[in-house]
Structure formats: structure tokens, C-alpha cells
Amino acid sequence: MKPLTALIAGACVLCACRVPIAHLSAIGEPSAVAVHASSERTTGYSCRWWVLGVTFGVPRIEEAVADALANSEGASALLDAELVGSHPVYGLIGRHCYEITGTPWRPLRDAGEASQ
């Protein structure tokens, strides 16, 4: 029975999980001026390491959104966004990550042009 227990414990340690957290219709700072959504999708991440169960911080949704927006030039928000928590494990160390994927929302023009 001990080999089976060791096998199960080993499988649990080496497993990773990926959990859907939320589906958001929009997230970020959309412009009040006319905007458009592109057909592309962008992804951003916020990750923190842990070793032997000791964490080195907590991932932040704001960081993941900022990373996704930085990967898509000129975007101010994400539409139809999916937020996922992932926990890859590499033996006695691992990471806790937030991953957000959405459609970039870009202004058609800036507020100065709209007022003219």
C-alpha cells in the first residue's frame, strides 16, 4: 500500500491546475470617445513564484491587464475577456499566475480631435 500512496502523493506534487476565474464583458479604462474593437486577441500575465509552499507575493489582475494592453499598441481596455488562474508546479517549486485574454479596445480618435 505504501508504493501506491507514494505514487499518488508524487502525482499530486507534479500536477498543475488551470481554473477559470471570470468572464468580463469589459475591463480597463475605455475612452468616452468613439471606440472600436479589433478582431485580434491579446494575452497578459501576472505571475509569482513559490518554493516549498512559501509564496513570493500574489499575482495581480491589474498587472495581467496592463501586460495584455502593453502587448496591443494603443488599446485602453479589453472586451470579452477571460481571466484564468494557473498553477504550474515544477517539483518543489511552482508559480501562481493570472492570465487574461481579451479583444483590445482602441480609441478611433483622441478627445482633442473629437471636440473640434
N, C-alpha and C positions, 0 to 999 in steps of 0.2 A: 504494500500500500504506500510505502514511503516514496518509491520512484514515481508513482502517479501524482502524489502531492507535489513533489519537486517539479515535475513536468508542468502541472497546472500553474504553480507559482511562477515558473520561468516564463510561461506563455503570457501571464498577466503582466509581468515586468516588461516584456518586449513588445507588447501590443500598444497601439496608438488608437486614439479615437478622434472623430470629427463630428461635431454636434452643431446642427443648425440652431442659431440663437434668435434671429429675427428676419423678417422681410419688411423692408421700409419702402414706402412709395417715393419718398424724397428725403435726403439728408445732406446737410451742408448749409451754405449761405446763398440761396438762389437770388439772382438780381431781380429787382422790381421791374426792370425794363424788359421789353420783349426778349424772350429766350428761345432757344431751340435745343432739342436733344439730338445727339448723333446716333448712328446705328452701331458704333463701336462699344465695346465693354472694357472697363479698366478694373484693375485689382490692386488693393493696397493691404499692407500687413503691419501689425504691431506685435512683436514677439519678446518674450522674456525667458531666460534660461532658468533651470533649477538643477540642483545636484543633491542627490540623496534626500530628496524631499524638501530641501531648503530652497525657497524661491528668491530670485534676484529681481523682484519687482513684479508688477501686474501689468499685462498688456492693456492698452487704452484704445477705445473705439475711436476717439478723436485723432490719434496718431495714424490709425489704419485709414481713416477717411482722408486725412491730409496727404498720406502717401499715395492713395489712389488718385486724388486730384492733381498731385505733382506729376504723376505718370501720364496725365492727359492735359496737355497745354491749354490754358485758358478756361478750364472748367471751374465752376464755382459751387457745384453741387452734384450729387449722384441721384439718378432716378432709378426706380425698380431695383433697389439694392438688396443684396443678400449678405447677411452677417453670419459668419461661421466661426466657431471656436475649435481649434485643433490642438492636439496634444501629442506630437510625435515623441516617442521615447527611444533613447539610444542606450539601452542598458541601464546604468545607474544615474544617467543624466537625461535631460529632456528639455523640451520647450513648451510653453503655453503661448499660443498665438490667436489673435483675432484677424480674420481675413474678410475683407469686404469687397464685393464685386458689384458694379453697377454701370449704368449708362451715364456718361458725362453730360452735364447740362452747361452750356456755354451761352454767354450773352451775345445777341446779334449785333449790338452796338452798346457803347458805354452811355452813362447817364448824361454826359455833356452833349453828345450828339442828339439824344432824344429830346432835350429841351429846346433845340434850335428849330 
